[in-house]
């Protein structure tokens, strides 16, 4: 009995009993803890997933609204240009054949009147609000924007632009388009050069093309739109 009262012996016995108990209950405790942790993690992950899904829907909705606003703004910008025409490939020379020292020495009104007369439309100062060079001249050539006071006069000039086809200076007249629409037109010009479409043109800021000579007139709203019509 003295052995059982010995502190060292009792301590050793307790350690063995504790070790045995731990060996028995540890797997069960670990399993229970793992289950609780897994449940908690699953709950948190589920909550986060739902939150992210909600945010994704909000972002998608905001993205659609932004696209709609951008489209509306672009439409308004194009509408504001409805009375404008762009005269391109214009030699940047003054009356003496010299490069103007400043844009103010370049008589853009005179050039616009001349080209309008050349396509058979009589235009006076009363028909035009303003003309000016747009952008920087390149290789001795520039572009001129003319804002007409009357849409009908502007339209007569535009409808007769084909009469410049044999112009010795290769000057030409186009509608004044937004940056986005100008990018689409450039892409269509590339497609036509590659003989992937028959023709393209603009009408009141809208862009059209025909894939083949007798094909339908297609309204094009984007580069992807044009490409999909070719692949169809």
KAZI-V871775 format. One record per backbone hydrogen bond with DSSP energy under -1.0 kcal/mol. NH is the residue of the N-H (numbers start at 0). CO is the residue of the C=O. If there is no record, write none. Layout:
# KAZI-V871775
NH,CO  NH,CO
This chain:
# KAZI-V871775
4,0  5,2  9,5  10,6  11,7  12,8  13,9  14,10  15,11  16,12  17,13  18,14  19,15  20,16  21,17  22,18  23,19  24,20  25,21  28,24  29,25  30,26  31,27  32,28  33,29  34,30  35,31  36,32  37,33  38,34  39,35  40,36  41,37  42,38  43,39  44,40  45,41  46,42  47,43  48,44  49,45  50,46  51,47  52,48  53,49  54,50  55,51  56,52  57,53  58,54  59,55  60,56  61,57  62,58  63,59  64,60  65,61  66,62  67,63  68,64  69,65  70,66  71,67  72,68  73,69  74,70  75,71  76,72  77,73  78,74  79,75  80,77  81,78  83,80  84,145  85,173  86,143  87,171  89,141  91,139  92,90  93,97  96,93  104,101  105,102  107,105  110,106  111,107  112,108  113,109  114,110  115,111  116,112  117,113  118,114  119,116  120,115  126,123  128,146  129,146  131,144  133,142  137,140  140,137  141,89  143,86  144,131  145,84  146,129  147,82  148,126  153,149  154,150  155,151  156,152  157,153  158,154  159,155  160,157  162,159  163,160  164,161  166,163  169,166  171,87  173,85  181,177  182,178  183,179  184,180  185,181  186,182  187,183  188,184  189,185  190,186  191,187  192,188  193,189  194,191  195,190  197,209  198,209  200,207  202,205  205,202  207,200  208,217  209,198  214,211  217,208  219,206  225,221  226,222  227,223  228,224  229,225  230,226  231,227
